[in-house]
Amino acid sequence: MTATGNLSRAVVAEMCKLFEWPDYDQAAVLQFHNVINEPDFLPLHIVRTLAQAATLVRVQGGKLVVTPLGKSMPSDERQRSLLAILFHIMFWRMDLEYFGRGLLGSWPQADMGIVLWSLSVSAADWQTSDKLTRLCTIPEPATLTGTWDRSAFAMEAKILRPLLWFGLLEYRSEKIPNTQFGTRNYYRKTALFERLLKFDVEMDFSEGPRH
């Protein structure tokens, strides 16, 4: 580990050869760096940060070592619960502002339960990230101001992409005609979404004005 709390460049260089990550063009990202620090290689940074938050590893004597809990995870019984544990820690215990570069603060992570339930009923077929943002989030004043719509970017960076990493969503993109770099991103649920998540929702259908 370095003094800043990241893995050393030697470790990062070794991990770059081993990692596979959904929709991640490693060559395109790394071509802009002469040396690769851990934050430059996002997949490794995510895994290390999440494993540390789950107390599967800890820093000891300048090195990252596996904890007793981490050593128990290869057992069949522990492996069955690992995905659910990491999923809970990622979306309810970690601060995902990092992935959105601080845009719109904690929004929409603070409404994670509502967002996930809304995705369960809205993302059965391919939907754009813009449409899923409108269907699945609770707007706040900050999301409705500014010279450009920041909400879809925040939703994609903090919610949709992490769900893709966990295998709960799949992704495709289409080039926007008459633009050089513009793409339209689409997401939909995978079978794992329904296997991992269950919802107990009661709808209020009371009569009369709601506001």
mmCIF file of the C-alpha atoms, coordinates in Angstrom:
data_MODEL
# 
_entry.id   MODEL 
# 
loop_
_atom_site.group_PDB 
_atom_site.id 
_atom_site.type_symbol 
_atom_site.label_atom_id 
_atom_site.label_alt_id 
_atom_site.label_comp_id 
_atom_site.label_asym_id 
_atom_site.label_entity_id 
_atom_site.label_seq_id 
_atom_site.pdbx_PDB_ins_code 
_atom_site.Cartn_x 
_atom_site.Cartn_y 
_atom_site.Cartn_z 
_atom_site.occupancy 
_atom_site.B_iso_or_equiv 
_atom_site.pdbx_formal_charge 
_atom_site.auth_seq_id 
_atom_site.auth_comp_id 
_atom_site.auth_asym_id 
_atom_site.auth_atom_id 
_atom_site.pdbx_PDB_model_num 
ATOM 1   C CA . MET A 1 1   ? 0.000   0.000   0.000   1.00 0.00 ? 1   MET A CA 1 
ATOM 2   C CA . THR A 1 2   ? 1.095   3.573   -0.630  1.00 0.00 ? 2   THR A CA 1 
ATOM 3   C CA . ALA A 1 3   ? 1.006   6.450   1.845   1.00 0.00 ? 3   ALA A CA 1 
ATOM 4   C CA . THR A 1 4   ? -2.269  7.615   0.247   1.00 0.00 ? 4   THR A CA 1 
ATOM 5   C CA . GLY A 1 5   ? -3.946  4.286   1.038   1.00 0.00 ? 5   GLY A CA 1 
ATOM 6   C CA . ASN A 1 6   ? -3.932  2.889   -2.499  1.00 0.00 ? 6   ASN A CA 1 
ATOM 7   C CA . LEU A 1 7   ? -2.289  -0.215  -3.877  1.00 0.00 ? 7   LEU A CA 1 
ATOM 8   C CA . SER A 1 8   ? 1.231   0.291   -5.230  1.00 0.00 ? 8   SER A CA 1 
ATOM 9   C CA . ARG A 1 9   ? 1.904   0.776   -8.920  1.00 0.00 ? 9   ARG A CA 1 
ATOM 10  C CA . ALA A 1 10  ? 3.595   -2.635  -9.122  1.00 0.00 ? 10  ALA A CA 1 
ATOM 11  C CA . VAL A 1 11  ? 0.462   -4.347  -7.824  1.00 0.00 ? 11  VAL A CA 1 
ATOM 12  C CA . VAL A 1 12  ? -1.770  -2.273  -10.117 1.00 0.00 ? 12  VAL A CA 1 
ATOM 13  C CA . ALA A 1 13  ? 0.338   -3.215  -13.158 1.00 0.00 ? 13  ALA A CA 1 
ATOM 14  C CA . GLU A 1 14  ? -0.036  -6.893  -12.266 1.00 0.00 ? 14  GLU A CA 1 
ATOM 15  C CA . MET A 1 15  ? -3.791  -6.591  -11.718 1.00 0.00 ? 15  MET A CA 1 
ATOM 16  C CA . CYS A 1 16  ? -4.273  -4.874  -15.090 1.00 0.00 ? 16  CYS A CA 1 
ATOM 17  C CA . LYS A 1 17  ? -3.305  -8.174  -16.729 1.00 0.00 ? 17  LYS A CA 1 
ATOM 18  C CA . LEU A 1 18  ? -5.852  -10.186 -14.732 1.00 0.00 ? 18  LEU A CA 1 
ATOM 19  C CA . PHE A 1 19  ? -9.031  -8.112  -14.557 1.00 0.00 ? 19  PHE A CA 1 
ATOM 20  C CA . GLU A 1 20  ? -12.086 -8.485  -16.769 1.00 0.00 ? 20  GLU A CA 1 
ATOM 21  C CA . TRP A 1 21  ? -14.845 -5.906  -16.270 1.00 0.00 ? 21  TRP A CA 1 
ATOM 22  C CA . PRO A 1 22  ? -18.235 -5.283  -17.929 1.00 0.00 ? 22  PRO A CA 1 
ATOM 23  C CA . ASP A 1 23  ? -18.103 -2.679  -20.701 1.00 0.00 ? 23  ASP A CA 1 
ATOM 24  C CA . TYR A 1 24  ? -14.648 -1.408  -19.737 1.00 0.00 ? 24  TYR A CA 1 
ATOM 25  C CA . ASP A 1 25  ? -12.168 -0.557  -22.495 1.00 0.00 ? 25  ASP A CA 1 
ATOM 26  C CA . GLN A 1 26  ? -8.974  -0.861  -20.517 1.00 0.00 ? 26  GLN A CA 1 
ATOM 27  C CA . ALA A 1 27  ? -6.671  -0.053  -23.439 1.00 0.00 ? 27  ALA A CA 1 
ATOM 28  C CA . ALA A 1 28  ? -8.525  3.169   -24.218 1.00 0.00 ? 28  ALA A CA 1 
ATOM 29  C CA . VAL A 1 29  ? -8.372  4.331   -20.599 1.00 0.00 ? 29  VAL A CA 1 
ATOM 30  C CA . LEU A 1 30  ? -4.764  3.402   -19.908 1.00 0.00 ? 30  LEU A CA 1 
ATOM 31  C CA . GLN A 1 31  ? -3.325  4.941   -23.098 1.00 0.00 ? 31  GLN A CA 1 
ATOM 32  C CA . PHE A 1 32  ? -3.497  8.378   -21.470 1.00 0.00 ? 32  PHE A CA 1 
ATOM 33  C CA . HIS A 1 33  ? -1.316  7.411   -18.476 1.00 0.00 ? 33  HIS A CA 1 
ATOM 34  C CA . ASN A 1 34  ? 2.434   6.902   -18.447 1.00 0.00 ? 34  ASN A CA 1 
ATOM 35  C CA . VAL A 1 35  ? 2.184   5.268   -15.019 1.00 0.00 ? 35  VAL A CA 1 
ATOM 36  C CA . ILE A 1 36  ? -0.950  3.634   -13.593 1.00 0.00 ? 36  ILE A CA 1 
ATOM 37  C CA . ASN A 1 37  ? -2.050  4.492   -10.080 1.00 0.00 ? 37  ASN A CA 1 
ATOM 38  C CA . GLU A 1 38  ? -4.905  2.590   -8.478  1.00 0.00 ? 38  GLU A CA 1 
ATOM 39  C CA . PRO A 1 39  ? -7.584  5.300   -9.042  1.00 0.00 ? 39  PRO A CA 1 
ATOM 40  C CA . ASP A 1 40  ? -6.646  5.316   -12.756 1.00 0.00 ? 40  ASP A CA 1 
ATOM 41  C CA . PHE A 1 41  ? -7.716  1.658   -12.991 1.00 0.00 ? 41  PHE A CA 1 
ATOM 42  C CA . LEU A 1 42  ? -11.330 1.891   -11.846 1.00 0.00 ? 42  LEU A CA 1 
ATOM 43  C CA . PRO A 1 43  ? -12.184 -1.854  -11.644 1.00 0.00 ? 43  PRO A CA 1 
ATOM 44  C CA . LEU A 1 44  ? -9.355  -2.543  -9.215  1.00 0.00 ? 44  LEU A CA 1 
ATOM 45  C CA . HIS A 1 45  ? -10.134 0.584   -7.202  1.00 0.00 ? 45  HIS A CA 1 
ATOM 46  C CA . ILE A 1 46  ? -13.769 -0.494  -6.850  1.00 0.00 ? 46  ILE A CA 1 
ATOM 47  C CA . VAL A 1 47  ? -12.926 -4.050  -5.785  1.00 0.00 ? 47  VAL A CA 1 
ATOM 48  C CA . ARG A 1 48  ? -10.287 -2.965  -3.265  1.00 0.00 ? 48  ARG A CA 1 
ATOM 49  C CA . THR A 1 49  ? -12.509 -0.253  -1.764  1.00 0.00 ? 49  THR A CA 1 
ATOM 50  C CA . LEU A 1 50  ? -15.513 -2.566  -1.535  1.00 0.00 ? 50  LEU A CA 1 
ATOM 51  C CA . ALA A 1 51  ? -13.512 -5.444  -0.040  1.00 0.00 ? 51  ALA A CA 1 
ATOM 52  C CA . GLN A 1 52  ? -12.091 -3.090  2.571   1.00 0.00 ? 52  GLN A CA 1 
ATOM 53  C CA . ALA A 1 53  ? -15.535 -1.658  3.399   1.00 0.00 ? 53  ALA A CA 1 
ATOM 54  C CA . ALA A 1 54  ? -16.805 -5.236  3.853   1.00 0.00 ? 54  ALA A CA 1 
ATOM 55  C CA . THR A 1 55  ? -13.849 -5.928  6.211   1.00 0.00 ? 55  THR A CA 1 
ATOM 56  C CA . LEU A 1 56  ? -12.665 -8.756  3.964   1.00 0.00 ? 56  LEU A CA 1 
ATOM 57  C CA . VAL A 1 57  ? -9.222  -7.128  3.859   1.00 0.00 ? 57  VAL A CA 1 
ATOM 58  C CA . ARG A 1 58  ? -7.426  -4.579  6.031   1.00 0.00 ? 58  ARG A CA 1 
ATOM 59  C CA . VAL A 1 59  ? -4.162  -2.633  6.006   1.00 0.00 ? 59  VAL A CA 1 
ATOM 60  C CA . GLN A 1 60  ? -1.452  -4.031  8.256   1.00 0.00 ? 60  GLN A CA 1 
ATOM 61  C CA . GLY A 1 61  ? 2.169   -2.995  8.247   1.00 0.00 ? 61  GLY A CA 1 
ATOM 62  C CA . GLY A 1 62  ? 1.792   -1.163  4.938   1.00 0.00 ? 62  GLY A CA 1 
ATOM 63  C CA . LYS A 1 63  ? 0.254   -4.170  3.203   1.00 0.00 ? 63  LYS A CA 1 
ATOM 64  C CA . LEU A 1 64  ? -3.284  -5.236  2.374   1.00 0.00 ? 64  LEU A CA 1 
ATOM 65  C CA . VAL A 1 65  ? -3.982  -8.533  4.153   1.00 0.00 ? 65  VAL A CA 1 
ATOM 66  C CA . VAL A 1 66  ? -7.005  -10.813 4.221   1.00 0.00 ? 66  VAL A CA 1 
ATOM 67  C CA . THR A 1 67  ? -9.032  -10.756 7.455   1.00 0.00 ? 67  THR A CA 1 
ATOM 68  C CA . PRO A 1 68  ? -10.410 -13.887 9.161   1.00 0.00 ? 68  PRO A CA 1 
ATOM 69  C CA . LEU A 1 69  ? -13.800 -13.036 7.608   1.00 0.00 ? 69  LEU A CA 1 
ATOM 70  C CA . GLY A 1 70  ? -12.198 -12.805 4.183   1.00 0.00 ? 70  GLY A CA 1 
ATOM 71  C CA . LYS A 1 71  ? -10.472 -16.162 4.663   1.00 0.00 ? 71  LYS A CA 1 
ATOM 72  C CA . SER A 1 72  ? -13.828 -17.771 5.450   1.00 0.00 ? 72  SER A CA 1 
ATOM 73  C CA . MET A 1 73  ? -15.437 -16.612 2.204   1.00 0.00 ? 73  MET A CA 1 
ATOM 74  C CA . PRO A 1 74  ? -14.197 -19.439 -0.073  1.00 0.00 ? 74  PRO A CA 1 
ATOM 75  C CA . SER A 1 75  ? -16.433 -21.897 1.818   1.00 0.00 ? 75  SER A CA 1 
ATOM 76  C CA . ASP A 1 76  ? -19.588 -22.910 -0.054  1.00 0.00 ? 76  ASP A CA 1 
ATOM 77  C CA . GLU A 1 77  ? -21.878 -21.549 2.666   1.00 0.00 ? 77  GLU A CA 1 
ATOM 78  C CA . ARG A 1 78  ? -20.172 -18.132 2.738   1.00 0.00 ? 78  ARG A CA 1 
ATOM 79  C CA . GLN A 1 79  ? -19.968 -17.833 -1.038  1.00 0.00 ? 79  GLN A CA 1 
ATOM 80  C CA . ARG A 1 80  ? -23.759 -17.993 -1.331  1.00 0.00 ? 80  ARG A CA 1 
ATOM 81  C CA . SER A 1 81  ? -24.124 -14.848 0.784   1.00 0.00 ? 81  SER A CA 1 
ATOM 82  C CA . LEU A 1 82  ? -21.148 -12.880 -0.540  1.00 0.00 ? 82  LEU A CA 1 
ATOM 83  C CA . LEU A 1 83  ? -22.917 -11.163 -3.440  1.00 0.00 ? 83  LEU A CA 1 
ATOM 84  C CA . ALA A 1 84  ? -25.782 -9.977  -1.224  1.00 0.00 ? 84  ALA A CA 1 
ATOM 85  C CA . ILE A 1 85  ? -23.345 -8.667  1.405   1.00 0.00 ? 85  ILE A CA 1 
ATOM 86  C CA . LEU A 1 86  ? -21.254 -6.741  -1.127  1.00 0.00 ? 86  LEU A CA 1 
ATOM 87  C CA . PHE A 1 87  ? -24.388 -5.419  -2.860  1.00 0.00 ? 87  PHE A CA 1 
ATOM 88  C CA . HIS A 1 88  ? -25.788 -4.067  0.423   1.00 0.00 ? 88  HIS A CA 1 
ATOM 89  C CA . ILE A 1 89  ? -22.497 -2.421  1.360   1.00 0.00 ? 89  ILE A CA 1 
ATOM 90  C CA . MET A 1 90  ? -22.023 -0.864  -2.064  1.00 0.00 ? 90  MET A CA 1 
ATOM 91  C CA . PHE A 1 91  ? -25.431 0.790   -2.297  1.00 0.00 ? 91  PHE A CA 1 
ATOM 92  C CA . TRP A 1 92  ? -26.319 1.485   1.346   1.00 0.00 ? 92  TRP A CA 1 
ATOM 93  C CA . ARG A 1 93  ? -22.990 1.933   3.148   1.00 0.00 ? 93  ARG A CA 1 
ATOM 94  C CA . MET A 1 94  ? -20.545 3.369   0.607   1.00 0.00 ? 94  MET A CA 1 
ATOM 95  C CA . ASP A 1 95  ? -20.628 6.911   -0.754  1.00 0.00 ? 95  ASP A CA 1 
ATOM 96  C CA . LEU A 1 96  ? -21.131 6.629   -4.516  1.00 0.00 ? 96  LEU A CA 1 
ATOM 97  C CA . GLU A 1 97  ? -20.550 10.344  -5.156  1.00 0.00 ? 97  GLU A CA 1 
ATOM 98  C CA . TYR A 1 98  ? -17.043 9.367   -6.290  1.00 0.00 ? 98  TYR A CA 1 
ATOM 99  C CA . PHE A 1 99  ? -18.438 7.696   -9.413  1.00 0.00 ? 99  PHE A CA 1 
ATOM 100 C CA . GLY A 1 100 ? -20.509 10.779  -10.263 1.00 0.00 ? 100 GLY A CA 1 
ATOM 101 C CA . ARG A 1 101 ? -17.594 13.144  -9.565  1.00 0.00 ? 101 ARG A CA 1 
ATOM 102 C CA . GLY A 1 102 ? -19.589 14.792  -6.770  1.00 0.00 ? 102 GLY A CA 1 
ATOM 103 C CA . LEU A 1 103 ? -22.441 15.730  -9.097  1.00 0.00 ? 103 LEU A CA 1 
ATOM 104 C CA . LEU A 1 104 ? -25.763 16.346  -7.246  1.00 0.00 ? 104 LEU A CA 1 
ATOM 105 C CA . GLY A 1 105 ? -24.370 15.115  -3.933  1.00 0.00 ? 105 GLY A CA 1 
ATOM 106 C CA . SER A 1 106 ? -25.892 11.848  -2.711  1.00 0.00 ? 106 SER A CA 1 
ATOM 107 C CA . TRP A 1 107 ? -28.800 11.970  -5.185  1.00 0.00 ? 107 TRP A CA 1 
ATOM 108 C CA . PRO A 1 108 ? -30.277 9.494   -6.108  1.00 0.00 ? 108 PRO A CA 1 
ATOM 109 C CA . GLN A 1 109 ? -28.484 7.019   -3.833  1.00 0.00 ? 109 GLN A CA 1 
ATOM 110 C CA . ALA A 1 110 ? -30.454 8.234   -0.814  1.00 0.00 ? 110 ALA A CA 1 
ATOM 111 C CA . ASP A 1 111 ? -33.597 6.779   -2.449  1.00 0.00 ? 111 ASP A CA 1 
ATOM 112 C CA . MET A 1 112 ? -31.943 3.487   -3.389  1.00 0.00 ? 112 MET A CA 1 
ATOM 113 C CA . GLY A 1 113 ? -34.849 1.264   -2.367  1.00 0.00 ? 113 GLY A CA 1 
ATOM 114 C CA . ILE A 1 114 ? -37.322 3.269   -4.440  1.00 0.00 ? 114 ILE A CA 1 
ATOM 115 C CA . VAL A 1 115 ? -34.957 3.349   -7.415  1.00 0.00 ? 115 VAL A CA 1 
ATOM 116 C CA . LEU A 1 116 ? -34.434 -0.429  -7.349  1.00 0.00 ? 116 LEU A CA 1 
ATOM 117 C CA . TRP A 1 117 ? -38.144 -1.189  -7.060  1.00 0.00 ? 117 TRP A CA 1 
ATOM 118 C CA . SER A 1 118 ? -38.878 1.246   -9.904  1.00 0.00 ? 118 SER A CA 1 
ATOM 119 C CA . LEU A 1 119 ? -36.223 -0.441  -12.053 1.00 0.00 ? 119 LEU A CA 1 
ATOM 120 C CA . SER A 1 120 ? -37.814 -3.815  -11.307 1.00 0.00 ? 120 SER A CA 1 
ATOM 121 C CA . VAL A 1 121 ? -41.023 -2.674  -13.019 1.00 0.00 ? 121 VAL A CA 1 
ATOM 122 C CA . SER A 1 122 ? -39.515 -0.358  -15.659 1.00 0.00 ? 122 SER A CA 1 
ATOM 123 C CA . ALA A 1 123 ? -36.415 -2.079  -17.014 1.00 0.00 ? 123 ALA A CA 1 
ATOM 124 C CA . ALA A 1 124 ? -37.785 -5.358  -18.340 1.00 0.00 ? 124 ALA A CA 1 
ATOM 125 C CA . ASP A 1 125 ? -37.029 -4.125  -21.878 1.00 0.00 ? 125 ASP A CA 1 
ATOM 126 C CA . TRP A 1 126 ? -34.281 -1.860  -23.206 1.00 0.00 ? 126 TRP A CA 1 
ATOM 127 C CA . GLN A 1 127 ? -34.693 1.696   -21.912 1.00 0.00 ? 127 GLN A CA 1 
ATOM 128 C CA . THR A 1 128 ? -32.439 4.728   -22.278 1.00 0.00 ? 128 THR A CA 1 
ATOM 129 C CA . SER A 1 129 ? -30.667 6.045   -19.213 1.00 0.00 ? 129 SER A CA 1 
ATOM 130 C CA . ASP A 1 130 ? -32.640 9.299   -19.611 1.00 0.00 ? 130 ASP A CA 1 
ATOM 131 C CA . LYS A 1 131 ? -35.985 7.488   -19.504 1.00 0.00 ? 131 LYS A CA 1 
ATOM 132 C CA . LEU A 1 132 ? -34.978 5.313   -16.555 1.00 0.00 ? 132 LEU A CA 1 
ATOM 133 C CA . THR A 1 133 ? -33.960 8.449   -14.686 1.00 0.00 ? 133 THR A CA 1 
ATOM 134 C CA . ARG A 1 134 ? -37.394 9.971   -15.221 1.00 0.00 ? 134 ARG A CA 1 
ATOM 135 C CA . LEU A 1 135 ? -39.223 6.761   -14.327 1.00 0.00 ? 135 LEU A CA 1 
ATOM 136 C CA . CYS A 1 136 ? -37.195 5.617   -11.320 1.00 0.00 ? 136 CYS A CA 1 
ATOM 137 C CA . THR A 1 137 ? -35.992 8.648   -9.344  1.00 0.00 ? 137 THR A CA 1 
ATOM 138 C CA . ILE A 1 138 ? -37.543 11.328  -7.161  1.00 0.00 ? 138 ILE A CA 1 
ATOM 139 C CA . PRO A 1 139 ? -36.570 14.735  -8.612  1.00 0.00 ? 139 PRO A CA 1 
ATOM 140 C CA . GLU A 1 140 ? -35.027 17.338  -6.324  1.00 0.00 ? 140 GLU A CA 1 
ATOM 141 C CA . PRO A 1 141 ? -34.680 21.072  -7.066  1.00 0.00 ? 141 PRO A CA 1 
ATOM 142 C CA . ALA A 1 142 ? -30.974 20.670  -7.816  1.00 0.00 ? 142 ALA A CA 1 
ATOM 143 C CA . THR A 1 143 ? -31.754 18.148  -10.574 1.00 0.00 ? 143 THR A CA 1 
ATOM 144 C CA . LEU A 1 144 ? -34.069 20.589  -12.321 1.00 0.00 ? 144 LEU A CA 1 
ATOM 145 C CA . THR A 1 145 ? -31.716 23.557  -12.503 1.00 0.00 ? 145 THR A CA 1 
ATOM 146 C CA . GLY A 1 146 ? -28.612 24.281  -14.545 1.00 0.00 ? 146 GLY A CA 1 
ATOM 147 C CA . THR A 1 147 ? -27.799 24.668  -18.204 1.00 0.00 ? 147 THR A CA 1 
ATOM 148 C CA . TRP A 1 148 ? -27.928 20.896  -18.866 1.00 0.00 ? 148 TRP A CA 1 
ATOM 149 C CA . ASP A 1 149 ? -29.759 17.922  -17.419 1.00 0.00 ? 149 ASP A CA 1 
ATOM 150 C CA . ARG A 1 150 ? -27.357 16.471  -14.868 1.00 0.00 ? 150 ARG A CA 1 
ATOM 151 C CA . SER A 1 151 ? -29.757 13.933  -13.420 1.00 0.00 ? 151 SER A CA 1 
ATOM 152 C CA . ALA A 1 152 ? -29.315 11.288  -16.131 1.00 0.00 ? 152 ALA A CA 1 
ATOM 153 C CA . PHE A 1 153 ? -25.518 11.474  -15.802 1.00 0.00 ? 153 PHE A CA 1 
ATOM 154 C CA . ALA A 1 154 ? -25.734 11.090  -12.007 1.00 0.00 ? 154 ALA A CA 1 
ATOM 155 C CA . MET A 1 155 ? -28.204 8.204   -12.304 1.00 0.00 ? 155 MET A CA 1 
ATOM 156 C CA . GLU A 1 156 ? -26.010 6.375   -14.780 1.00 0.00 ? 156 GLU A CA 1 
ATOM 157 C CA . ALA A 1 157 ? -22.762 6.939   -12.875 1.00 0.00 ? 157 ALA A CA 1 
ATOM 158 C CA . LYS A 1 158 ? -24.028 6.089   -9.378  1.00 0.00 ? 158 LYS A CA 1 
ATOM 159 C CA . ILE A 1 159 ? -26.774 3.526   -10.002 1.00 0.00 ? 159 ILE A CA 1 
ATOM 160 C CA . LEU A 1 160 ? -26.984 2.043   -13.494 1.00 0.00 ? 160 LEU A CA 1 
ATOM 161 C CA . ARG A 1 161 ? -23.263 1.412   -14.044 1.00 0.00 ? 161 ARG A CA 1 
ATOM 162 C CA . PRO A 1 162 ? -22.721 -0.142  -10.575 1.00 0.00 ? 162 PRO A CA 1 
ATOM 163 C CA . LEU A 1 163 ? -25.745 -2.401  -11.180 1.00 0.00 ? 163 LEU A CA 1 
ATOM 164 C CA . LEU A 1 164 ? -24.116 -3.412  -14.470 1.00 0.00 ? 164 LEU A CA 1 
ATOM 165 C CA . TRP A 1 165 ? -20.928 -4.309  -12.552 1.00 0.00 ? 165 TRP A CA 1 
ATOM 166 C CA . PHE A 1 166 ? -22.955 -6.548  -10.237 1.00 0.00 ? 166 PHE A CA 1 
ATOM 167 C CA . GLY A 1 167 ? -24.585 -8.280  -13.195 1.00 0.00 ? 167 GLY A CA 1 
ATOM 168 C CA . LEU A 1 168 ? -28.113 -7.024  -12.476 1.00 0.00 ? 168 LEU A CA 1 
ATOM 169 C CA . LEU A 1 169 ? -28.336 -4.943  -15.657 1.00 0.00 ? 169 LEU A CA 1 
ATOM 170 C CA . GLU A 1 170 ? -27.061 -5.385  -19.175 1.00 0.00 ? 170 GLU A CA 1 
ATOM 171 C CA . TYR A 1 171 ? -26.018 -2.550  -21.446 1.00 0.00 ? 171 TYR A CA 1 
ATOM 172 C CA . ARG A 1 172 ? -25.787 -1.516  -25.078 1.00 0.00 ? 172 ARG A CA 1 
ATOM 173 C CA . SER A 1 173 ? -25.197 1.818   -26.804 1.00 0.00 ? 173 SER A CA 1 
ATOM 174 C CA . GLU A 1 174 ? -26.106 3.392   -30.128 1.00 0.00 ? 174 GLU A CA 1 
ATOM 175 C CA . LYS A 1 175 ? -24.335 6.235   -31.859 1.00 0.00 ? 175 LYS A CA 1 
ATOM 176 C CA . ILE A 1 176 ? -26.456 9.363   -32.136 1.00 0.00 ? 176 ILE A CA 1 
ATOM 177 C CA . PRO A 1 177 ? -26.735 10.292  -35.851 1.00 0.00 ? 177 PRO A CA 1 
ATOM 178 C CA . ASN A 1 178 ? -24.934 13.428  -37.029 1.00 0.00 ? 178 ASN A CA 1 
ATOM 179 C CA . THR A 1 179 ? -22.700 13.592  -33.947 1.00 0.00 ? 179 THR A CA 1 
ATOM 180 C CA . GLN A 1 180 ? -19.029 12.726  -33.650 1.00 0.00 ? 180 GLN A CA 1 
ATOM 181 C CA . PHE A 1 181 ? -18.919 11.240  -30.165 1.00 0.00 ? 181 PHE A CA 1 
ATOM 182 C CA . GLY A 1 182 ? -22.511 11.187  -28.910 1.00 0.00 ? 182 GLY A CA 1 
ATOM 183 C CA . THR A 1 183 ? -24.069 7.845   -27.926 1.00 0.00 ? 183 THR A CA 1 
ATOM 184 C CA . ARG A 1 184 ? -27.410 6.820   -26.471 1.00 0.00 ? 184 ARG A CA 1 
ATOM 185 C CA . ASN A 1 185 ? -27.097 4.261   -23.679 1.00 0.00 ? 185 ASN A CA 1 
ATOM 186 C CA . TYR A 1 186 ? -29.682 1.546   -23.033 1.00 0.00 ? 186 TYR A CA 1 
ATOM 187 C CA . TYR A 1 187 ? -30.127 -0.747  -20.017 1.00 0.00 ? 187 TYR A CA 1 
ATOM 188 C CA . ARG A 1 188 ? -32.395 -3.635  -19.082 1.00 0.00 ? 188 ARG A CA 1 
ATOM 189 C CA . LYS A 1 189 ? -32.663 -6.152  -16.249 1.00 0.00 ? 189 LYS A CA 1 
ATOM 190 C CA . THR A 1 190 ? -30.898 -9.505  -16.284 1.00 0.00 ? 190 THR A CA 1 
ATOM 191 C CA . ALA A 1 191 ? -32.288 -12.688 -14.741 1.00 0.00 ? 191 ALA A CA 1 
ATOM 192 C CA . LEU A 1 192 ? -30.049 -12.082 -11.714 1.00 0.00 ? 192 LEU A CA 1 
ATOM 193 C CA . PHE A 1 193 ? -32.002 -8.911  -10.844 1.00 0.00 ? 193 PHE A CA 1 
ATOM 194 C CA . GLU A 1 194 ? -35.103 -10.927 -9.924  1.00 0.00 ? 194 GLU A CA 1 
ATOM 195 C CA . ARG A 1 195 ? -33.081 -13.638 -8.192  1.00 0.00 ? 195 ARG A CA 1 
ATOM 196 C CA . LEU A 1 196 ? -31.177 -11.257 -5.925  1.00 0.00 ? 196 LEU A CA 1 
ATOM 197 C CA . LEU A 1 197 ? -33.872 -8.700  -5.096  1.00 0.00 ? 197 LEU A CA 1 
ATOM 198 C CA . LYS A 1 198 ? -37.358 -9.110  -3.651  1.00 0.00 ? 198 LYS A CA 1 
ATOM 199 C CA . PHE A 1 199 ? -39.698 -6.247  -2.792  1.00 0.00 ? 199 PHE A CA 1 
ATOM 200 C CA . ASP A 1 200 ? -42.561 -5.954  -0.314  1.00 0.00 ? 200 ASP A CA 1 
ATOM 201 C CA . VAL A 1 201 ? -44.380 -2.830  -1.475  1.00 0.00 ? 201 VAL A CA 1 
ATOM 202 C CA . GLU A 1 202 ? -47.803 -1.611  -0.412  1.00 0.00 ? 202 GLU A CA 1 
ATOM 203 C CA . MET A 1 203 ? -49.437 0.954   -2.666  1.00 0.00 ? 203 MET A CA 1 
ATOM 204 C CA . ASP A 1 204 ? -51.639 3.707   -1.244  1.00 0.00 ? 204 ASP A CA 1 
ATOM 205 C CA . PHE A 1 205 ? -54.711 4.009   -3.434  1.00 0.00 ? 205 PHE A CA 1 
ATOM 206 C CA . SER A 1 206 ? -56.678 6.253   -1.078  1.00 0.00 ? 206 SER A CA 1 
ATOM 207 C CA . GLU A 1 207 ? -59.223 8.504   -2.756  1.00 0.00 ? 207 GLU A CA 1 
ATOM 208 C CA . GLY A 1 208 ? -59.034 12.269  -2.839  1.00 0.00 ? 208 GLY A CA 1 
ATOM 209 C CA . PRO A 1 209 ? -56.225 14.789  -3.425  1.00 0.00 ? 209 PRO A CA 1 
ATOM 210 C CA . ARG A 1 210 ? -52.719 13.573  -2.545  1.00 0.00 ? 210 ARG A CA 1 
ATOM 211 C CA . HIS A 1 211 ? -51.230 17.055  -2.068  1.00 0.00 ? 211 HIS A CA 1 
# 
